[in-house]
């Protein structure tokens, strides 16, 4: 093993969030072997690993790079995923799954700042698993990007420590940069920890529900279990959407919009309401849509904003009391509001309501506490604002100018 590769292993081992990342990846995918690998033109070296199938690799362990799919990823720089190699059109005859005895596989490139592939975050399992779906692929890709960002921060830190003889002004600037980087690193650690915690419950519920259905599909409880599984799937999808937008906003890039006024907005809002109504049939949701199209917006993001606000109303409103969703155009302004009846938001909770990792007056509620933060970021990205009033009823109002952007 070369000195440079050993330095890369040491760099990965210094990232405190790596064990959490490997744990979360294992839980959300069901894969028994998860690793971070340094991949060069002639080496595949394990830098960190979670091995529950006794594959036999430890940090520093090597595979012949030409026998790995990671070598191909190093060439094209794209994620590779398949649920079952035996019936995959591309990998059914590929030698690697047979050589190493796995059927399911997912691997995402870890890239350097210039876009070249440093290595991979990869996972394998001898059994087939449902991996090729948006929430798995996007979360897996995000973790690879987080590892890449952490390696970049480590590199900057090491450089700044060796810059002896720089001017006092440069030294102070470097210290300020380091402080920002440390805060970002702490935020990343918190984000990964909370994500790992909050994804476990819906995953466990889906697993238990599907096991019950497989044995009792014709029983009276089947519709109830199906509804419960639907809720869990919806929660997971919202978690992934919010986490991805949060990461983009906080860790670089910011929210990006795809504004389009050629299609009506009302069907998007109706779909969000029907989706949450199906998952929470006990909720009483009333709608009042009076929209004059076109509305120049990113319909997907506006749908996400409504989903977050409506989910919040269902969670915190009085059960059985009506929740009202109103959307209307007023001259050059588009307005969307969600109103629920229930205990008012306290002054303490109101002060930090739109901050990340905030769960209002019920900290025991499940979720990342990112919903309202993401909603207000979507509002700002559209040049609008999100406000709230709370007394005998709580009302969130999103207002957006309709001038072309």
NORHUVEN-V410430 format. One record per helix or strand. SS is the DSSP state (h for helix, s for strand). FROM is the first residue (numbers start at 0). TO is the last residue. If there is no record, write none. Layout:
((SS FROM TO) (SS FROM TO))
This chain:
((h 2 12) (h 17 28) (s 32 38) (s 43 50) (s 61 62) (h 64 66) (h 69 75) (s 79 81) (h 84 86) (h 94 99) (s 103 110) (s 116 124) (h 133 161) (h 167 215) (h 221 250) (s 259 259) (h 265 278) (s 284 289) (s 296 296) (h 298 315) (s 322 329) (s 332 340) (h 346 350) (h 370 380) (s 384 389) (s 392 400))
